[in-house]
Amino acid sequence: MSGAARRGLEAAAHVVLTDDPLMLTERLDRVLETRRPPPRFEPAFPVAFEQAQDLPRPEGLVFDNGYGGFDPATGEYVIHLNPGMRTPAPWCNVLANDGFGTIVSEAGLGFSWAVNSGEHRLTPWSNDPVADEANEVLYLRDEASADIWTTTPAPLGHDTACQVRHGFGYTRWTRNSLELEQECTVLVPLNAPVKLVRIRLRNVSDQVRRITVTYYAEWLLGALASVAKAHIVCSYDPQRKAILARNPWNPEFAGRMAFLTASSEPHSVTGLRRDFLGPEGDLSAPDALRRWDLGGRFEPCGDACAAYQVHLDIAPQGGSDVVFVLGEADDDAAAGTLIRAWREAGAFDAALSDVQAAWRTRSAAVRVRTPDAALDLMVNHWLPYQNLSCRVLARAGFYQAGGAFGFRDQLQDMLALPHSDPELVRAHILRAARHQFEAGDALHWWHPPEGRGVKTRCSDDYLWLAYVTARYVRATGDRAILAEEIPFLAAPDLRDDEHDRYAGFDTGETASLIEHCARALDRMMSTGPHGLPLIGAGDWNDGMDRIGAGGKGESVWLAWFQIATVRLFAPLAAGPDLAGRAERWQAHAEAVAEAVEKHGWDGEWYLRAFDDAGLPWGSHTNDECRIDLIAQAWSVLSGEPVGDHATRALEAAHAQLLDPSDRLIRLLDPPFHATERDPGYIRAYPPGIRENGSQYTHAAAWLGHAFAATGDGDRAWEVFDIINPIRRSASAAEADLYKREPYVLAGDVSATGLHHRQGGWSWYTGAAGWTWQLAVTGILGVDLQGTAVLLNPSLPKAWGGAEVRLESPRGALSITIRDPGHLGSGAVSVNVNGVQSADGLVRFPGAGKTLDVVVDLGE
C-alpha cells in the first residue's frame, strides 16, 4: 500500500493502523516532505514600541514575602514578579468542576483534563518543577513590530513584570508591555466541561494596533503520550469554527470529542504540532508565528495539536478581547452545543460571576475571626478551597495527577464539608459504598468513569465508610441515608500469591447502607497473637506493607481506629437484625482496648505495630521508628477515656516528634535507613522523606486534634501554626527554603538532608480537610450536630476570645467566644440572645433568622 493511500485510508477510517514508533516517525516525515510552509512574516512598515511600562505592585498585601501576599479584601493570593523573577517552584491553582479541570501555575496555562485527570488528559501533564513547561500557551504578535510574546511569564514573558492573582475558581495574569495593557483570565465554569481563557487588551499608544492572538494546545487525549498520541484524529470544522479532536484507542473515552474554538472568527488554524512549533519543538520559538499563517493542515501523523489564531484591531486608547474555549463533550453533537454556547458574547462574564458567587457562598458557611490572621485566611478561604477544588473535584495536583477516588481518601475529605455541602457528602458516601465488596472490604482506589480499581489487603480502607457515615449522620441528623439501597461489588478474595488485583469488578447483591457499614465492621474482627487487629498489607500508613505480609503482624494504630469507629457507629445499629452484631463489635472494641494497654504500652508511649515475628515497631528498643505519631494521637481520638497513658503518649509525641525550631512535626523518628528488618516500601524513601520520617501533614493535623480534645488549646494551635504554609513562607528566604505555595498545604515537608524543611507534594493532600477541622471543630469547638451546634472551645490562652459565624439554610449563628481569664478551655457557659443554654447546644433559628451566641469560658 502506498503512503498516500495509507494516509487516505487512515483519515477516512479515523484510526491509526500502527503504533510502532519507527513507522510513526516515517509517516510524519512523509507528511512534512509535502509541506509547503507559508511565507515568512515581515511587517511592511516596522514600528518599535516601548518594551515595558510600569506595573505597580499592589499595596497592603497581607503576609507579603517579597514574591507576593494575600489581598485582604478578596483572599486572593497575589504574586508580583519583576522582570526575570521566578517563584521558588511552580505556585499553582487548581480549577475544576465535577467533570473537567485544569491546573495552572504562575508561569502559564498548565494542562487540562476531562472526566479523569489521570486517565484522560486533554493536554499533557508535566510535574517538572524546574522546567514547568505548559502544553497550552497563549501567544501574542504585534503585526507592526513583529514582536512575539506571552502574557504569562512562560514561555515568552519573563522579560517584563507580571502580576498573577490566584483566586477561587480562576487565575488572572496582568502585564503592561509594548504599549499594551494585558489581562489574561482563566476559569472553569461551575457545570460545563470547558476551560475559558480570556485575553483583554488596551492600546495605550497613539496608533491603531493589529494584534494576532494564538491559542496553542498539544493534544494528548489519554494518559501516556507513547500510547495515546498515535491514535488522535484532528480536524477543523469551518461551520462550527472549531478544531476538533478525538481518540478512538481507549473504548472508555472513544466516543468523546475535544475541541478548541474562540469567540472571534479564526484568521488561521493548524492541527500539526511540528508545523506550529517547528522541527525543534520549542515553545519559546514557534515557527508558525514567524509566518503569515499557521498552514491549516490536519494530518493523521501522531503529532496533533490545536492552534487557533485570531486578529484583534484596536484603536488608540481603545480595547478589545477574545475568549478561547478548550473543552470536551460526550460526543460530536454535544460538542457542537457547547461550542455554540461558549462562543456567545457574555458567556465568559456570566461564568466568572457564577464561579465567584459559588465560592463566596461556600466560604460563608463558616467564617472565623481570631487573633491569628494567618489562621483566618486559611480557614475562611484556602483550606476549604483546597479540599473541594483539588481533593474532591480534580483529584490532582502539580506533583500528582492521579484522577482516581481513594476509598478512604475522599471519604475523609468529606468530613470538612457537612457545613457547606451536606448533599455532596451524602452523595459521596453512597458512591463509596458502591465500591465495597460483598465480604466487607473495598477497593483501595478506583478510576471513573467505569470504576476499575485495585483490591488489596489494606486493613483500614473499608472501615472509613462506617466512620464517615456515622460522623455524617451525627452532623446532619440524616438517618434516612442508612436505608439507601446500594449494590456491592462481587469478587473472590485475593489468592495467597496475590498482593493485589487491578480490574473491573462485577456488580453483586444490593443492600442498605447500614448493611454495607455493618459488613465492614464484621470484617475487622480478626486479631493476631497479642489480640490486636491484623495490619494486613498496611494500615493508614500503607508504606508499612510488609510488617504483616505473613498474616500475623498487628497494628496498634488500627486498634484505636477500630475503637473509634465502633463508638461512633454502634449506636446507629438498631433493630433485631443488627443489635447482636453491634454487641459483638462493642465486645471486640473492649477486648482490643485491653490488648492495647496490656501489650501496646511501651512505658512512655504506645507501640506502632508488631511484625509477623512478634517484634515491635515504635518501641524504645528500636533504633529506627522508635516512636510513631499516629498511635499516640489516636489513643485520644479513639474516644477512650483519656487516662495517664494517653496523656503521657501525647507528651512523648510533643517532646520527640514536634520540633518548634525547625517547624516540623515528624511522622516517626528515627526514620528507616539501615535496619535489616523490612517494614515495607516505606524504607525505599530516603530518611526524612515522605512517610519515612518527614512531616506528613495529614498525621500532624491528627496530633493537633488530640491536643484540642484534651483541652490543650495552646498545643493544638501550635500544631496548626507549624503546618500553616503562610508561616513557612513569611519571608523571601523562608519561601526559597520551603519552595511550595504559601496558600495551600503540602502533603509532606522533608525533615533531614539536602531537602530539610522543603515542601513535598503540595495541593493534593488529605491534610487540608483535617486541618480545617482542627481549627473549626478542635480549637474553636464548633461541633455540628443535626439542627444544632455544640460549643466547646480549646483556645490558646493568649487569644482571650474569637468569633465564628455559621450560615446555613436553617439560619445563621453569630458566635462570640469570650475568655477574659485566658483559660483557653474549661467550663462553658452559652447564652443565646441573652438566654442561658441548659445543655450547651445552640439550635439553628430557621431560614432567614440569626441568633447571637455568647460563649464564656470559666473555671
Residue pairs with C-beta under 8 A, 6 or more apart in sequence:
1 9
3 27
3 30
6 17
6 27
7 27
7 30
7 31
7 299
7 300
9 17
10 16
10 17
10 300
11 233
11 299
11 300
14 233
14 246
14 248
15 231
15 233
15 248
16 230
16 231
16 300
16 302
18 24
18 230
19 227
19 230
19 231
24 230
24 301
24 302
27 301
27 302
28 274
28 301
28 302
28 303
31 272
31 297
31 299
31 301
32 274
35 275
35 295
35 297
37 275
37 287
37 291
37 295
38 288
38 291
38 292
38 293
38 294
38 295
39 291
39 292
40 290
40 291
40 292
41 141
41 146
41 289
41 290
41 291
41 292
42 146
43 143
43 144
43 145
43 146
45 144
46 144
46 145
46 146
47 144
47 145
47 207
48 145
49 142
49 144
49 145
49 147
49 178
49 179
49 205
50 178
50 179
51 159
51 160
51 177
51 178
52 83
52 159
52 160
52 161
52 176
52 177
53 176
53 177
53 179
53 181
53 204
54 176
55 80
55 160
55 161
55 162
55 163
55 174
55 175
55 176
57 80
57 163
58 71
58 78
58 80
58 163
60 72
61 68
61 69
61 70
61 71
61 72
61 78
62 69
62 70
62 71
62 72
62 373
62 377
63 69
63 70
63 373
63 374
63 377
63 726
63 729
63 730
63 742
65 729
65 730
65 731
65 732
65 734
65 735
65 742
66 731
66 732
66 735
67 79
67 80
67 81
67 85
67 87
67 88
67 91
67 732
67 735
67 742
68 77
68 78
68 79
68 80
68 164
68 742
69 77
69 78
70 76
70 77
70 78
70 377
70 743
71 77
71 78
71 165
74 167
75 168
75 363
75 377
75 380
75 381
75 382
76 165
76 166
76 167
76 168
77 91
77 165
77 166
77 382
77 741
77 742
77 743
78 163
78 164
78 165
78 166
79 87
79 91
79 106
79 163
79 164
79 165
79 166
80 161
80 162
80 163
80 164
81 87
81 106
81 153
81 161
81 162
81 163
81 164
82 161
83 158
83 159
83 160
83 161
84 158
84 159
86 107
86 153
86 158
87 106
87 107
87 735
88 735
88 736
88 738
88 739
89 129
89 739
89 740
90 105
90 106
90 107
90 129
90 132
90 398
91 105
91 106
91 164
91 166
91 740
91 741
91 742
92 103
92 104
92 105
92 106
92 110
92 166
92 397
92 398
92 741
92 762
92 763
93 103
93 104
93 105
93 166
93 167
93 170
93 171
94 101
94 103
94 386
94 389
94 390
94 394
94 396
94 397
94 763
95 101
95 102
95 103
95 104
95 169
95 170
95 171
95 186
95 187
95 188
95 195
95 389
96 102
96 188
96 389
96 390
96 393
96 394
96 396
97 188
97 189
97 190
97 191
97 192
97 193
97 393
98 191
98 393
99 114
99 115
99 193
100 112
100 113
100 114
100 115
100 188
100 192
100 193
100 194
100 195
100 327
100 328
101 112
101 113
101 117
101 188
101 393
101 394
101 396
102 109
102 110
102 111
102 112
102 113
102 186
102 188
102 195
103 110
103 111
103 125
103 394
103 396
103 397
103 398
103 401
104 110
104 134
104 171
104 186
105 132
105 134
105 398
106 153
106 164
106 166
107 132
107 134
107 152
107 153
107 154
108 132
108 134
108 136
108 137
108 150
108 152
108 153
108 154
108 155
109 134
109 136
109 137
109 138
109 152
109 186
109 197
110 134
110 136
111 121
111 122
111 123
111 124
111 125
111 126
111 134
111 135
111 136
111 401
112 121
112 122
112 123
112 136
112 195
112 217
112 326
113 120
113 121
113 122
113 125
113 396
113 401
113 403
114 120
114 122
114 193
114 256
114 258
114 327
114 328
115 253
115 256
115 448
115 449
116 403
116 404
116 447
116 448
116 449
117 125
117 394
117 395
117 396
117 401
117 402
117 403
118 223
118 395
118 396
118 401
118 402
118 403
118 404
118 447
119 222
119 223
119 250
119 252
119 253
119 403
119 447
120 221
120 222
120 223
120 250
120 252
120 253
120 256
120 403
121 220
121 221
121 222
121 223
121 401
122 217
122 219
122 220
122 221
122 258
122 326
122 328
123 135
123 136
123 217
123 218
123 219
123 220
124 135
124 218
124 220
124 225
125 401
126 132
126 133
126 134
126 135
127 398
127 399
127 400
127 401
129 398
129 399
129 739
132 154
133 154
133 155
133 283
134 152
134 154
134 155
134 283
135 217
135 218
135 220
136 215
136 216
136 217
136 218
136 326
137 150
137 152
137 154
137 155
137 215
137 216
137 283
138 150
138 151
138 152
138 184
138 197
138 199
138 213
138 214
138 215
138 216
138 324
139 148
139 149
139 150
139 156
139 213
139 214
139 215
139 216
139 286
139 289
140 148
140 149
140 150
140 151
140 182
140 199
140 211
140 212
140 213
140 214
141 147
141 148
141 211
141 212
141 214
141 289
142 178
142 209
142 210
142 211
142 212
143 209
143 210
143 211
143 212
143 311
144 207
144 209
144 210
145 178
147 178
148 156
148 286
148 289
148 290
149 156
149 157
149 177
149 178
150 156
150 157
151 157
151 162
151 173
151 175
151 182
151 183
151 184
151 199
152 162
152 173
152 184
153 162
153 173
154 283
155 283
155 284
156 284
157 175
160 175
160 176
160 177
161 175
161 176
162 173
162 174
162 175
163 173
163 174
163 175
164 171
164 172
164 173
164 174
165 171
165 172
165 174
166 743
167 356
168 355
168 356
168 359
168 363
168 381
168 385
168 389
169 187
169 188
169 355
169 356
169 358
169 359
169 389
170 185
170 186
170 187
170 352
170 355
170 356
171 185
171 186
171 187
172 183
172 184
172 185
172 186
173 182
173 183
173 184
173 185
174 181
174 182
174 183
174 184
175 182
176 182
176 204
179 203
179 204
179 205
180 201
180 202
180 203
180 204
180 205
180 209
180 211
181 201
181 202
181 204
182 199
182 200
182 201
183 199
183 200
183 201
184 197
184 198
184 199
184 200
185 197
185 198
185 200
185 352
186 195
186 196
186 197
186 198
187 195
187 196
187 351
187 352
187 355
188 194
188 195
188 196
188 355
189 196
189 351
189 354
189 355
190 351
190 354
190 355
190 358
192 327
192 338
192 341
192 342
192 351
193 327
193 328
193 329
193 338
194 325
194 326
194 327
194 338
194 342
195 325
195 326
195 327
196 323
196 324
196 325
196 342
196 347
196 348
196 351
197 215
197 323
197 324
197 325
197 326
198 321
198 322
198 323
198 324
198 348
199 213
199 321
199 322
199 324
200 319
200 320
200 321
201 211
201 312
201 314
201 319
201 320
201 321
202 314
202 317
202 318
202 319
203 209
203 314
203 315
203 316
203 317
203 318
203 319
204 317
205 316
206 316
207 316
208 313
208 314
208 315
208 316
209 312
209 313
209 314
210 311
210 312
210 313
210 314
211 311
211 312
211 314
211 320
212 267
212 289
212 309
212 310
212 311
212 312
213 309
213 310
213 311
213 312
213 322
214 288
214 289
214 294
214 307
214 308
214 309
214 310
215 260
215 262
215 306
215 307
215 308
215 309
215 324
215 326
216 276
216 283
216 286
216 305
216 306
216 307
217 260
217 305
217 306
217 307
217 326
218 273
218 304
218 305
219 229
219 232
219 234
219 245
219 258
219 304
219 305
219 306
220 228
220 229
220 232
221 228
221 232
221 245
221 246
221 247
221 253
221 258
222 228
222 229
222 247
222 249
222 250
222 253
227 249
228 247
228 249
228 250
229 302
229 303
229 304
230 249
230 302
231 247
231 248
231 249
232 245
232 246
232 247
232 300
232 302
232 304
233 245
233 246
233 247
233 248
233 300
233 304
234 243
234 244
234 245
234 271
234 298
234 300
234 304
234 305
234 306
235 243
235 244
235 245
235 271
235 298
236 242
236 243
236 244
236 269
236 271
236 296
236 298
237 243
237 244
240 261
240 336
240 339
240 340
241 261
241 262
241 265
241 266
241 339
241 343
242 259
242 260
242 261
242 335
242 339
243 259
243 260
243 261
243 269
243 271
243 306
243 307
243 308
244 257
244 258
244 259
244 332
244 335
245 257
245 258
245 259
245 271
245 304
245 306
246 254
246 255
246 256
246 257
246 258
247 253
247 254
248 254
252 449
252 450
255 330
255 331
256 328
256 329
256 330
256 331
257 328
257 329
257 330
257 331
257 332
257 334
257 335
258 326
258 327
258 328
258 335
259 325
259 326
259 327
259 328
259 329
259 335
259 338
259 339
260 306
260 308
260 324
260 325
260 326
261 308
261 324
261 325
261 339
261 342
261 343
262 308
262 310
262 322
262 323
262 324
262 325
262 343
263 322
263 323
263 324
263 325
263 343
263 344
263 345
263 347
263 348
264 310
264 311
264 312
264 322
265 310
266 308
266 309
266 310
267 293
267 309
267 310
267 311
268 293
268 294
268 295
268 296
268 309
269 294
269 296
269 306
269 307
269 308
269 309
270 276
270 288
270 294
270 295
270 296
270 297
270 298
270 305
270 307
271 297
271 298
271 299
271 304
271 305
271 306
271 307
272 295
272 297
272 298
272 299
272 301
272 303
272 304
272 305
273 281
273 303
273 304
273 305
274 281
274 303
275 287
275 288
275 294
275 295
275 297
276 286
276 287
276 288
276 294
276 295
276 305
276 307
277 283
277 285
277 286
277 287
277 288
278 285
278 286
278 287
278 288
279 287
288 294
288 295
288 307
293 309
294 307
294 309
298 304
306 326
308 324
310 322
312 320
312 321
312 322
313 320
314 320
323 342
323 343
323 347
323 348
325 338
325 339
325 342
325 343
327 335
327 338
327 342
328 335
329 335
329 337
329 338
341 347
359 385
362 384
362 388
362 420
362 421
363 380
363 381
363 384
363 385
363 420
364 807
365 419
365 420
365 806
365 807
365 808
366 379
366 380
366 384
366 419
366 420
366 776
366 782
366 804
366 805
366 806
366 807
367 380
367 804
367 805
367 807
368 375
368 376
368 379
368 380
368 775
368 776
368 780
368 802
368 803
368 804
368 805
369 376
369 802
369 803
369 804
370 376
370 780
370 799
370 802
370 803
371 798
371 799
371 800
371 802
372 717
372 721
372 799
374 721
374 724
374 726
374 727
375 717
375 720
375 721
375 724
375 775
377 726
377 743
378 724
378 725
378 726
378 743
378 771
378 772
378 775
379 772
379 775
379 776
382 743
382 744
383 416
383 745
383 768
383 769
383 771
383 772
383 775
384 416
384 420
384 772
386 744
386 745
386 763
386 768
387 413
387 416
387 417
387 768
387 769
387 772
388 417
388 421
390 396
390 397
390 744
390 763
390 764
390 768
391 409
391 410
391 413
391 764
391 765
391 766
391 768
391 769
392 410
392 413
392 414
392 417
392 424
392 428
395 402
395 403
395 404
395 405
395 410
395 764
396 402
396 403
396 764
397 761
397 762
397 763
397 764
398 762
398 763
399 760
399 761
399 762
399 763
399 764
400 761
400 764
402 445
402 764
403 447
403 448
404 445
404 446
404 447
404 448
404 453
405 431
405 432
405 435
405 445
405 446
405 447
405 448
406 444
406 445
407 432
407 435
407 436
407 442
407 443
407 444
407 445
407 446
407 461
407 462
407 464
407 465
408 460
408 461
408 464
408 540
409 445
409 766
410 428
410 432
411 428
411 429
411 432
411 464
411 465
411 467
411 468
412 464
412 468
412 766
412 769
412 770
413 766
413 768
413 769
414 424
414 425
414 428
414 429
414 468
414 472
414 769
415 468
415 471
415 769
415 770
415 773
416 768
416 769
416 770
416 772
416 773
417 424
417 425
417 769
418 425
418 472
418 475
418 476
418 784
419 776
419 784
419 806
419 808
422 472
422 475
422 476
422 478
425 472
425 476
426 472
426 476
426 478
426 481
429 465
429 468
429 469
429 472
429 481
429 513
430 481
430 484
430 486
430 513
432 442
432 465
433 465
433 486
433 513
433 516
434 451
434 486
434 487
434 489
435 442
435 443
435 446
435 451
435 453
435 489
436 442
436 443
436 462
436 465
436 488
436 489
436 516
436 519
436 520
437 443
437 455
437 488
437 489
437 490
437 491
437 505
437 508
438 488
438 489
438 490
438 508
438 509
438 519
439 493
439 519
439 523
440 462
440 519
440 520
440 521
440 522
440 523
441 455
441 461
441 462
441 520
441 523
442 461
442 462
442 465
442 520
443 453
443 454
443 455
443 461
443 489
443 505
444 453
444 454
444 455
444 456
444 458
444 461
444 500
444 542
445 453
445 454
446 452
446 453
446 454
447 453
450 504
451 504
451 505
452 502
452 503
452 504
453 502
453 503
453 505
454 500
454 501
454 502
455 491
455 494
455 500
455 501
455 502
455 503
455 505
456 494
456 499
456 500
456 537
457 494
457 499
457 500
457 536
457 537
458 536
458 537
458 538
458 539
458 542
459 524
459 533
459 534
459 535
459 536
459 537
459 538
459 539
459 548
459 555
459 558
460 539
460 540
460 558
460 561
462 520
462 523
463 520
463 521
463 524
463 561
463 562
463 565
465 516
465 517
465 520
466 517
466 518
466 520
466 521
466 565
466 568
466 569
467 561
467 564
467 565
467 568
467 569
469 481
469 482
469 513
469 517
469 569
470 517
470 565
470 568
470 569
470 572
471 568
472 478
472 481
473 479
473 481
473 482
473 572
474 568
474 785
474 786
475 784
475 785
475 786
476 784
476 786
477 785
477 786
477 787
479 572
481 513
482 512
482 513
482 514
482 517
482 572
483 512
483 513
483 514
484 512
484 513
485 510
485 511
485 512
486 510
486 511
486 512
486 513
486 516
487 507
487 508
487 509
487 510
488 507
488 508
488 509
488 510
488 511
488 516
489 505
489 506
489 507
489 508
490 505
490 506
490 507
490 508
490 509
491 501
491 503
491 505
491 506
494 500
494 501
499 537
500 537
511 519
514 572
514 573
514 578
517 569
518 573
518 578
518 581
521 565
521 566
521 569
521 581
521 585
522 581
524 533
524 562
524 565
524 588
525 584
525 588
526 533
526 534
527 533
527 534
527 554
527 591
527 592
527 595
528 534
528 548
528 552
528 553
528 554
528 610
529 552
529 554
529 610
529 614
530 554
530 595
530 598
530 599
530 600
530 610
530 614
531 591
531 592
531 594
531 595
531 598
531 599
532 554
532 555
532 556
532 558
532 559
532 592
532 595
532 596
532 599
532 600
532 610
533 554
533 555
533 558
533 559
533 562
533 592
534 548
534 551
534 552
534 553
534 554
534 555
535 544
535 547
535 548
535 553
535 554
535 555
535 558
535 609
536 548
536 553
537 545
537 548
537 549
538 544
538 545
538 547
538 680
539 555
539 557
539 558
539 561
540 557
540 558
540 561
540 630
541 557
541 630
541 667
541 682
541 691
543 679
543 680
543 681
543 682
543 685
543 690
543 691
543 692
544 609
544 617
544 679
544 680
544 682
545 680
545 681
545 682
546 678
546 679
546 680
546 681
547 553
547 555
547 609
547 610
547 611
547 612
547 617
547 679
547 680
548 554
548 555
548 609
548 611
548 612
549 612
550 612
551 612
552 612
552 613
552 614
553 609
553 610
553 611
553 612
554 609
554 610
555 608
555 609
556 596
556 600
556 606
556 607
556 608
556 609
556 618
556 631
557 608
557 609
557 628
557 630
557 631
557 634
559 592
559 593
559 595
559 596
559 600
560 596
560 631
560 634
560 635
560 637
560 638
560 640
561 634
561 638
562 588
562 589
562 592
563 589
563 592
563 593
563 638
563 639
563 640
564 634
564 637
564 638
564 639
566 585
566 586
566 588
566 589
567 589
567 638
567 639
568 639
569 585
570 582
570 585
570 586
573 579
573 581
573 582
573 585
593 638
593 640
596 606
596 635
597 645
599 607
599 610
600 606
600 607
600 631
601 607
601 645
602 616
602 618
602 619
602 620
603 620
604 620
604 648
604 649
604 652
605 618
605 627
605 631
605 632
605 648
605 649
605 652
605 653
606 618
606 631
606 632
606 635
606 645
606 649
607 616
607 617
607 618
607 619
607 631
608 616
608 617
608 618
608 625
608 627
608 628
608 630
608 631
608 668
609 616
609 617
609 618
610 616
610 617
611 617
611 677
611 679
615 677
616 622
617 625
617 628
617 679
618 625
618 626
618 627
618 628
618 631
618 668
619 626
620 626
620 627
623 670
623 675
624 670
624 671
624 672
624 673
624 674
624 675
625 668
625 669
625 670
625 671
625 672
625 679
626 656
626 668
626 669
626 670
627 652
627 653
627 656
627 657
627 668
627 669
628 667
628 668
629 653
629 657
629 665
629 666
629 667
629 668
629 696
629 699
629 700
629 702
629 703
630 667
630 699
630 702
631 649
632 649
632 650
632 652
632 653
632 703
632 706
633 650
633 653
633 699
633 702
633 703
633 705
633 706
634 702
634 706
635 645
635 646
635 649
635 650
635 706
636 642
636 646
636 650
636 706
636 709
636 710
637 702
637 705
637 706
637 709
640 646
642 709
642 710
647 710
650 703
650 706
650 707
650 710
653 703
654 703
654 715
656 669
657 665
657 666
657 667
657 668
657 669
657 703
658 664
658 665
658 666
658 703
658 718
658 719
658 722
659 665
659 666
660 718
660 722
662 751
662 756
662 757
663 722
663 727
663 728
663 757
664 695
664 722
664 749
664 751
664 757
665 695
665 699
665 700
665 703
665 719
665 722
665 723
666 693
666 694
666 695
666 751
667 691
667 693
667 694
667 695
667 696
667 699
667 700
668 692
668 693
669 693
670 687
670 693
671 687
671 688
671 692
671 693
671 751
671 752
672 679
672 682
672 683
672 687
672 692
672 693
673 683
673 687
675 683
682 691
682 692
683 692
685 691
685 692
686 692
686 753
687 693
687 752
687 753
688 694
688 750
688 751
688 752
688 753
688 755
688 756
689 748
689 750
689 751
689 753
689 755
689 760
690 696
690 747
690 748
690 760
691 748
693 751
693 752
694 748
694 749
694 750
694 751
694 760
695 723
695 748
695 749
695 750
695 751
696 747
696 748
697 723
697 745
697 746
697 747
697 748
697 749
697 765
697 767
697 771
698 747
698 765
698 766
698 767
698 770
700 719
700 722
700 723
700 767
701 719
701 723
701 767
701 770
701 771
701 773
701 774
702 770
703 719
704 715
704 716
704 717
704 718
704 719
704 720
704 723
704 771
704 774
704 778
704 779
705 716
705 770
705 773
705 774
705 777
705 778
707 713
707 715
707 716
707 718
707 719
707 778
707 794
708 716
708 774
708 777
708 778
708 779
708 781
708 794
709 778
709 794
711 794
711 824
711 825
711 826
712 794
712 824
712 825
713 779
713 793
713 794
713 795
713 796
713 797
713 799
713 824
713 825
714 796
714 797
714 798
714 824
716 774
716 778
716 779
716 794
716 796
717 779
717 795
717 796
719 774
720 771
720 774
720 775
720 779
721 727
723 745
723 767
723 771
725 738
725 740
725 741
725 742
725 743
725 744
725 745
725 746
725 759
726 742
726 743
728 734
728 735
728 738
728 740
728 742
728 749
728 757
728 759
729 735
729 738
729 742
735 742
737 757
737 758
738 749
738 757
738 758
738 759
739 758
739 759
740 746
740 758
740 759
740 760
740 762
741 762
741 763
744 762
744 763
744 768
745 762
745 763
745 765
745 767
745 768
745 771
746 759
746 760
746 761
746 762
746 765
747 760
747 761
747 762
747 764
747 765
747 766
747 767
748 759
748 760
748 761
748 765
749 757
749 758
749 759
749 760
750 756
750 757
750 758
750 759
750 760
751 757
776 782
776 804
777 783
778 794
779 793
779 794
779 795
779 796
780 793
780 795
780 802
780 804
780 817
781 790
781 791
781 792
781 793
781 794
781 817
781 828
781 855
782 789
782 791
782 804
782 806
782 815
783 789
783 790
783 791
783 792
785 841
787 810
787 843
787 844
788 841
788 842
788 843
788 844
789 806
789 813
789 841
789 842
789 844
790 840
790 841
791 815
791 817
791 828
791 830
791 840
791 842
791 853
791 855
792 825
792 828
792 840
793 802
793 817
793 819
793 824
793 825
793 828
793 855
793 857
794 824
794 825
795 801
795 802
795 817
795 819
795 824
795 825
795 857
796 824
797 819
797 822
797 823
797 824
798 822
799 819
799 822
799 824
800 818
800 819
800 820
800 822
801 816
801 817
801 818
801 819
801 820
802 817
803 814
803 815
803 816
803 817
804 813
804 815
804 817
805 812
805 813
805 814
805 815
806 812
806 813
806 815
806 844
808 844
809 847
810 844
810 845
810 846
810 847
811 844
811 845
811 846
811 847
811 848
811 849
811 850
811 851
812 844
812 845
812 849
812 850
812 851
813 842
813 844
813 845
813 850
813 851
813 853
814 850
814 851
814 852
814 853
815 842
815 853
815 854
815 855
816 852
816 853
816 854
816 855
817 855
817 857
818 854
818 855
818 856
818 857
819 856
819 857
821 857
821 858
821 859
823 857
823 858
823 859
824 857
825 857
826 857
826 858
826 859
827 857
827 858
827 859
828 840
828 855
828 856
828 857
828 858
829 836
829 855
829 856
829 858
830 836
830 837
830 840
830 841
830 842
830 853
830 854
830 855
830 856
831 837
831 853
831 854
831 855
831 856
832 842
832 851
832 852
832 853
833 851
833 852
842 851
842 853
844 851
845 851
